[in-house]
Amino acid sequence: MNVTHHILDRVKARLPDRVDRANDLLGKALVATVVALGGLLLATLIL
């Protein structure tokens, strides 16, 4: 367990920008998906 945490810490220390960008993109993708699903749901309810 400690070994994996150590490796993860090393990777995060090396690639902080990439991790932040990936998290940002994931967040945006999640929001876009929720918005799209909400829009589809509204469209089906209206039509």
DSSP file (Angstrom, degrees, kcal/mol; ACC not computed):
  #  RESIDUE AA STRUCTURE BP1 BP2  ACC     N-H-->O    O-->H-N    N-H-->O    O-->H-N    TCO  KAPPA ALPHA  PHI   PSI    X-CA   Y-CA   Z-CA
    1    1 A M     >        0   0    0      0, 0.0     4,-2.1     0, 0.0     5,-0.2   0.000 360.0 360.0 360.0 -47.5    0.0    0.0    0.0
    2    2 A N  H  >  +     0   0    0      1,-0.2     4,-2.4     2,-0.2     5,-0.1   0.871 360.0  54.7 -63.5 -36.1    2.8    2.4    1.0
    3    3 A V  H  > S+     0   0    0      2,-0.2     4,-2.5     1,-0.2    -1,-0.2   0.935 108.2  47.1 -65.0 -46.1    4.7    1.5   -2.2
    4    4 A T  H  > S+     0   0    0      1,-0.2     4,-2.8     2,-0.2    -1,-0.2   0.900 112.3  50.4 -63.8 -39.6    1.8    2.3   -4.5
    5    5 A H  H  X S+     0   0    0     -4,-2.1     4,-2.7     2,-0.2    -1,-0.2   0.907 109.9  51.0 -63.0 -40.3    1.2    5.6   -2.7
    6    6 A H  H  X S+     0   0    0     -4,-2.4     4,-2.2     2,-0.2    -2,-0.2   0.924 111.9  46.6 -62.3 -44.6    4.9    6.5   -3.0
    7    7 A I  H  X S+     0   0    0     -4,-2.5     4,-2.6     2,-0.2    -2,-0.2   0.922 112.4  50.2 -63.8 -44.6    4.8    5.7   -6.8
    8    8 A L  H  X S+     0   0    0     -4,-2.8     4,-2.9     1,-0.2     5,-0.2   0.910 109.7  50.9 -60.7 -42.8    1.6    7.8   -7.2
    9    9 A D  H  X S+     0   0    0     -4,-2.7     4,-2.4     2,-0.2    -1,-0.2   0.912 110.6  49.6 -61.1 -42.0    3.2   10.7   -5.3
   10   10 A R  H  X S+     0   0    0     -4,-2.2     4,-1.9     2,-0.2    -2,-0.2   0.933 112.2  47.0 -62.5 -46.1    6.2   10.5   -7.6
   11   11 A V  H  X S+     0   0    0     -4,-2.6     4,-2.6     1,-0.2    -2,-0.2   0.923 113.1  49.0 -62.5 -44.3    4.0   10.5  -10.7
   12   12 A K  H  < S+     0   0    0     -4,-2.9    -1,-0.2     1,-0.2    -2,-0.2   0.880 109.6  52.3 -63.2 -37.8    1.9   13.4   -9.5
   13   13 A A  H  < S+     0   0    0     -4,-2.4    -1,-0.2    -5,-0.2    -2,-0.2   0.859 114.1  43.6 -66.0 -34.4    5.0   15.4   -8.6
   14   14 A R  H  < S+     0   0    0     -4,-1.9    -2,-0.2     1,-0.2    -1,-0.2   0.868 125.2  30.6 -78.2 -37.1    6.3   14.8  -12.2
   15   15 A L     X  +     0   0    0     -4,-2.6     4,-2.1    -5,-0.2    -1,-0.2  -0.350  68.1 136.7-122.0  53.1    3.1   15.5  -14.0
   16   16 A P  H  > S+     0   0    0      0, 0.0     4,-2.5     0, 0.0     5,-0.2   0.916  77.3  49.7 -66.0 -40.5    1.1   18.0  -12.0
   17   17 A D  H  > S+     0   0    0      1,-0.2     4,-2.6     2,-0.2     5,-0.2   0.927 112.2  47.1 -63.6 -45.0    0.1   20.1  -15.0
   18   18 A R  H  > S+     0   0    0      2,-0.2     4,-2.7     1,-0.2    -1,-0.2   0.900 112.4  49.8 -64.3 -40.6   -1.1   17.1  -17.0
   19   19 A V  H  X S+     0   0    0     -4,-2.1     4,-2.8     2,-0.2     5,-0.2   0.929 111.9  48.2 -63.2 -45.0   -3.0   15.7  -14.0
   20   20 A D  H  X S+     0   0    0     -4,-2.5     4,-2.5     1,-0.2    -2,-0.2   0.918 113.3  47.8 -61.5 -43.6   -4.7   19.1  -13.5
   21   21 A R  H  X S+     0   0    0     -4,-2.6     4,-2.8     2,-0.2    -2,-0.2   0.913 111.9  49.8 -63.4 -42.7   -5.6   19.3  -17.2
   22   22 A A  H  X S+     0   0    0     -4,-2.7     4,-2.7     2,-0.2    -2,-0.2   0.926 112.4  47.0 -62.6 -45.3   -6.9   15.8  -17.2
   23   23 A N  H  X S+     0   0    0     -4,-2.8     4,-2.6     2,-0.2    -1,-0.2   0.903 112.6  50.5 -62.4 -40.9   -9.1   16.5  -14.2
   24   24 A D  H  X S+     0   0    0     -4,-2.5     4,-2.5    -5,-0.2    -2,-0.2   0.929 112.4  46.0 -62.2 -46.3  -10.3   19.7  -15.8
   25   25 A L  H  X S+     0   0    0     -4,-2.8     4,-2.8     2,-0.2    -2,-0.2   0.898 112.1  51.5 -64.5 -40.7  -11.2   18.0  -19.0
   26   26 A L  H  X S+     0   0    0     -4,-2.7     4,-2.5     2,-0.2    -2,-0.2   0.918 110.6  49.0 -62.0 -42.9  -12.9   15.2  -17.1
   27   27 A G  H  X S+     0   0    0     -4,-2.6     4,-2.4     2,-0.2    -2,-0.2   0.923 112.9  46.6 -61.9 -45.1  -14.9   17.7  -15.2
   28   28 A K  H  X S+     0   0    0     -4,-2.5     4,-2.8     2,-0.2    -2,-0.2   0.903 112.4  50.4 -64.1 -41.4  -15.9   19.6  -18.3
   29   29 A A  H  X S+     0   0    0     -4,-2.8     4,-2.5     2,-0.2    -1,-0.2   0.899 110.6  50.1 -63.3 -41.0  -16.8   16.3  -20.1
   30   30 A L  H  X S+     0   0    0     -4,-2.5     4,-2.5     2,-0.2    -2,-0.2   0.931 112.2  46.6 -63.4 -46.1  -19.0   15.3  -17.1
   31   31 A V  H  X S+     0   0    0     -4,-2.4     4,-2.7     1,-0.2    -2,-0.2   0.923 112.7  50.1 -61.0 -45.3  -20.8   18.6  -17.1
   32   32 A A  H  X S+     0   0    0     -4,-2.8     4,-2.6     1,-0.2    -1,-0.2   0.897 111.1  49.5 -61.2 -40.7  -21.3   18.5  -20.8
   33   33 A T  H  X S+     0   0    0     -4,-2.5     4,-2.8     2,-0.2     5,-0.2   0.927 111.9  47.3 -64.3 -45.6  -22.7   14.9  -20.6
   34   34 A V  H  X S+     0   0    0     -4,-2.5     4,-2.6     2,-0.2    -2,-0.2   0.919 113.7  48.0 -62.1 -43.9  -25.1   15.9  -17.8
   35   35 A V  H  X S+     0   0    0     -4,-2.7     4,-2.6     2,-0.2    -2,-0.2   0.917 112.8  48.6 -62.3 -43.9  -26.2   19.0  -19.7
   36   36 A A  H  X S+     0   0    0     -4,-2.6     4,-2.5     2,-0.2    -2,-0.2   0.917 112.9  47.1 -63.6 -43.9  -26.7   16.9  -22.9
   37   37 A L  H  X S+     0   0    0     -4,-2.8     4,-2.5     2,-0.2    -1,-0.2   0.907 112.3  50.3 -64.9 -41.0  -28.7   14.2  -21.0
   38   38 A G  H  X S+     0   0    0     -4,-2.6     4,-2.5    -5,-0.2    -2,-0.2   0.906 110.8  49.6 -61.6 -42.3  -30.8   16.9  -19.4
   39   39 A G  H  X S+     0   0    0     -4,-2.6     4,-2.6     2,-0.2    -2,-0.2   0.911 111.3  48.4 -63.2 -43.5  -31.5   18.5  -22.7
   40   40 A L  H  X S+     0   0    0     -4,-2.5     4,-2.6     2,-0.2    -2,-0.2   0.905 111.3  50.5 -63.4 -41.7  -32.5   15.1  -24.3
   41   41 A L  H  X S+     0   0    0     -4,-2.5     4,-2.1     2,-0.2    -2,-0.2   0.929 112.1  46.7 -62.3 -46.2  -34.8   14.4  -21.3
   42   42 A L  H  X S+     0   0    0     -4,-2.5     4,-2.7     2,-0.2     5,-0.2   0.918 111.8  51.8 -61.2 -43.8  -36.4   17.8  -21.7
   43   43 A A  H  X S+     0   0    0     -4,-2.6     4,-2.9     1,-0.2    -2,-0.2   0.914 110.8  47.2 -60.7 -43.8  -36.8   17.3  -25.4
   44   44 A T  H  < S+     0   0    0     -4,-2.6    -1,-0.2     1,-0.2    -2,-0.2   0.863 113.1  49.1 -68.3 -34.3  -38.4   13.9  -25.0
   45   45 A L  H  < S+     0   0    0     -4,-2.1    -2,-0.2    -5,-0.2    -1,-0.2   0.901 115.4  43.3 -69.7 -40.4  -40.8   15.3  -22.3
   46   46 A I  H  <        0   0    0     -4,-2.7    -2,-0.2     1,-0.2    -3,-0.2   0.933 360.0 360.0 -71.1 -46.2  -41.8   18.2  -24.5
   47   47 A L     <        0   0    0     -4,-2.9    -1,-0.2    -5,-0.2    -2,-0.2   0.455 360.0 360.0 -83.0 360.0  -42.1   16.2  -27.7
